């Protein structure tokens, strides 16, 4: 894991980092803002696709508690949640950010700003897939998936004590774990639809705990890091 990295990255920022069951994680946002501003000074640029996290789950659960809600409608609830979270991050970074929240990840973005924020696009997949499309449209080969886990596993470690930690894995083997189908609220390390497209494009995806910023910095600098590398 010592390859030299490009200076522009796509970050898929899990909504679980932004909003927890206790509300918006202001402490994390302050640390994350300081970290990204430091990276910008080093010459790096970031396309950040922001997830819905707890906000999306709370609204979906509320809808389902009242009536049966079709999957597409639940997806739209999640998509609107990602746009709210993306707007929050854009506000936090101010003038460093591109003025628009990108909702079509297939657009090529021409901007002098070091930060571009994007959110959910269409039903049928998560913001992980949007991150892959954004990378494709803008010629970026590395996508970093930031969530609240240190590694991906071959099965749910909360249910299976003998779950195997994955440090490096091929797309072929990873897709056997996550499957091929997406459903709103699905909790997997990386969206099955996104995994299929990333494999087709030959992209590298790193799954890293977004709260461990020194570790993220190690990846950005091409040093050894703790996480899962899929390629």
N, C-alpha and C positions, 0 to 999 in steps of 0.2 A: 504493500500500500504506500509506496514511496514515490509514485509518479508525480511529475510536475503538473499542477492543475492550471486550467485556463483562468483568466481573471474575471470572467463573467459567469455567474452561477444562477441556476434556478433553485429557489428554496420553496419547498412545499411546507408551509408553516401550519402545523396541526392546530386546530381550534382549541384543543385541550390545553395548549400552552397559554392561551390568551384568556379563556374563560373556564374556570373550574366550577365545581358544585358550590363553592363559597363565593362565587362572583368573579369579576374581572381581576386577573392577577397583576396588579399594578407593580409589585416588586419585580416580577419577571420582565414586564414591559420596559421598565427603567433600565434594567441590566441589558436587555436585548438592544434597546436603542443605543446605549453607549457602545456596545460591542460593534454593531453595524456601522456606526459613525466612524469608529476607529478603522474598520475594514475599508470604508470608502476613502479615508485619508491615505491608505496604502495602495489605492488605485483599483480596487475591486468594485464591480457593479453587481447588482442583484435584481432579478425578477422574482418577486415573492407572490406565490399563490396561497391565499389564506383560507383555511378550513373553517367549518362551522362549529365543530366541537360540541361542548355542553349546551350551547345556545340552541343549536340545531336539534339535539336530542330532546331537550326540554320541550320545545315547541312540537316536535313530532309526537312525543309521548302524550302531550296535552290533547292533541287532535285525536289520537287513537283512543284516549280515555273517554271521549265523547261519542265517537262513531267510527265505523269502518272507513278508512281513508285509502284510496288507491295509491299504489307505489309512486306513480308520476306526480301526484299532488304532494305526497310526502317529500319527494325529491325537491319540489319547488320551495317548500318550507325550508329545507336545508340550504338550498341555493341562496335564498334571501338572507339567511343567517351568515353565510360566508361573505356576502357583500357588506353587511353591517360590520363584521370583524375587520374586513379589509379597509373600510372607511376609517375605522378607529386607528389602525396602524398608519395609514396615510396621514391622518391628522397629527399623530405623534411625531412623524418625521418631517412634517412641514415642507419647506422649500427644497429639500433634497429629493422629494418625490415627484414623479411624473404627474401632471395635473388630473389625469383620468384614471379611474379604476377600470382595468381591462376585463371585459366580460366575454369577449370572443378570443380564446387562446390561440386561434389559428392566424391572428393578425401579426404581421411583422411590425415591431414597434421601433420607430425612429425617434430617439430622444437623447438629449445631452444630459438628462438627469441620471444620477447613479442608481436610483431606485424606481422600480416599476411595480405597482401593486395590481394583482389580479384576483378574481374571485370565481365562484361557480358560474357555469355557462348553461348547460342543458341537462335535463333528467337522463338517467341511465348510467351515471358514473359519479365518481367523487372528484374533488379538486386535485387528487393525485394525477388523474388522467389529464386534467387541464394543464398541469405542470409539464407533462410529457409533450402535449401539443404546443405549448409555449416554447419549450426547448427546441422542438422541431422547426417551428416557424422562424426562430431567431438564431438558428445555427449553433445551439449550445449543446454540448455533449455530456455534461454532468448535472444531475439533479440530486439535490439533498433533501431527503424527507425528514423533517424535524417533528418529533413527537415526544411522548413522555415515557418511552421505553429505551433501554440501552442497546438491545439487540432484537432482531427477529428470531423466532424459534420455529422448530419444525411442527409444533403443536402448541396449544394454549398452556403456558407454564402455570397459570392459576388453577388449571384443572388437572394437569398431568405433571407430577413431580419429576419425572424422568425426561421432560422436554429438553431437546438438544438445542443449545445456543448456536446460531449460525453467524460465522464471521465472514466467510466468502461463500458465494453460491452462484450457480448459473441460472439464467432465466428459465431454462427448461425444468430444472429441479424446483425452483421457487414457485413456478406456476402449478406444479403438482400439489403444492401445499395450499395455495390460496384459491385454486379453482378458476373457473371462467365466468362465473355469474356475479353481477352486482345487484345489491338490494339496498334501499335507503337505510342508513344507520349501521351498515355492515362494519364489524370491527376486525379488520385484518391489518397486518403491517404495511401492505401496499395494495391498493385497489386491483382486483383481477383484470379489469378492462385496461387499466393503466399498464399493468405488467405485460399484457399481451402486446400492446403498442410499443412499449419500451424495448421488448425483445425483438420485435420486427425492425425497429430502427437501430438496434445495436447501441442503445444508450447505457451509461453507467448510472446506477442509483445507489446512493449511500443512505442507510437508515441510521439516524443518530439521535440521541437524546438532546432535545433542544435546550434543556435547562443547564446542560454542561457545556458552557460556551468555550472554555479552553479546549475542549475536545473537538468542537466544531472548528475552531481555529486551526487545530492540527490538520484536519482534513483539507481545509482551504489552502493550507501551505504545502500540501503534499507530504506531510509527515504521518507516521503511524497514528492511528486513532482507534478508539473503541467504538465499534458499531458493526453493522452488516453491510457488506459491499456486494451488490448484485450486478452481474455483467454477462 
